Amino acid sequence: MGKKVVIVGPAYPLRGGLATFNERLARAFVEEGHEVTILTFKLQYPGFLFPGKTQFSAAQEPDDLKIDVAINSINPLNWIRVGRKYKKLMPDVVVFRYWMPFMGPCLGTIARFIKKNKYSRCYAITDNIIPHEKRIGDRPFTTYFLKSIHGFIAMSRKVLSDISLFNEDKPRKYIPHPLYDDFGPAIDKDVAKLALGLDAETNYLLFFGFIRAYKGLDLLLKSFKKVDRERINVKLMVAGEFYENEEYYLDLIEQLGLKDEVILHTDFIPNNHVPLYFSAVDMVTQTYKSATQSGVTQIAYYYKKPMLVTDVGGLAELIPHQKVGYVCAQDENEIARSIEDFYTGNRAESFRAHIEDERKRFEWSSLVEELLTLEKV
């Protein structure tokens, strides 16, 4: 018998990876025969906390999902109203996305009110417990939220371990981030290159996603400088919006003499353009300085693209070294050598063969099942 499920977190009209994930998760629940509502924000961040150009999507509203745009993240009276509303609706399962401590008071209050019906089970998919960028109030905000939740799903073993810093008793389980399979099919590489204005004869690496300090674009640029680029005719494409001072990176590109060898597409990349970027390149690079899990990895898996990642957080547990790509130390020379090895060793075909096997681990149905049976573990 189908359950009544509420997913609490970003969704349309908001944009970004969390919104994309939550909408895909809602569809996975629907596919399994459940009734789903996404409860999202009418105000997610006050302007001074949002580093990008806009929080809102330019895409069309999805017509196959029920989305309630209701939460104001900075208005406690709103949290109470929303919590009381969903308490009365008596959902079987409420799934909260928790990705930063700022959301702790808002989401924790909503959960507390819903739980007063003595029926609904409140679970959290915890993207981050220890934030990448620390602020005053992180620990009490996170503590407040976690105390309101019945159980946890972590998408990396690092986050699973971090939960124990706050709670050791409640049910929790590690489930890898499922495959992002809803951006559209792959495109012929030459067609994708043409659409992006790239040279058909040149090889390309991809850095994809919002540009923040912890994602290590500067490390990648310094490493790329050391690659024998003429020998393998490779360029680096950076696709994603700056979420911090872009001048630092533009100056670094200039200083390294890479202006003609780094292609910058630094506007927000809409979902319908994602296939172009992943189809045009040979390998996806994630030289992060800290990490939990990454949706970029799961997009690369979908498009069967080899990956180069640094050995931080949960990235390495998703990328078997020298089977689907490379796991490197945060070392410019090692990263450069791995890029060269990929091309000179003609690794693409063998890596793609292993990707076919590895991607079977990342099923949305597994996440749905675990969310519905978490307390039976």
DASULMO-V178698 format. One line per field, one symbol per residue. ss: DSSP state (@ for helix, = for strand, . for the rest). A space follows every 50 residues. Layout:
ss = ???
This chain:
ss = ...=====.....=..@@@@@@@@@@@@@@@...=========...@@@. .....=..........======...@@@@@@@@@@@@@@...======.. @@@@@@@@@@@@@@@.....======...........@@@@@@@@@.... ====..@@@@@@@.......====..............@@@@@@@..... ..======..=.@@@.@@@@@@@@@...@@@@.======..=...@@@@@ @@@@@......====.....@@@@@@@@@@..====........@@@@@@ @@...=====.....@@@..=...====...@@@@@@@@@@@@@...@@@ @@@@@@@@@@@..@@@@@@@@@@@@@.
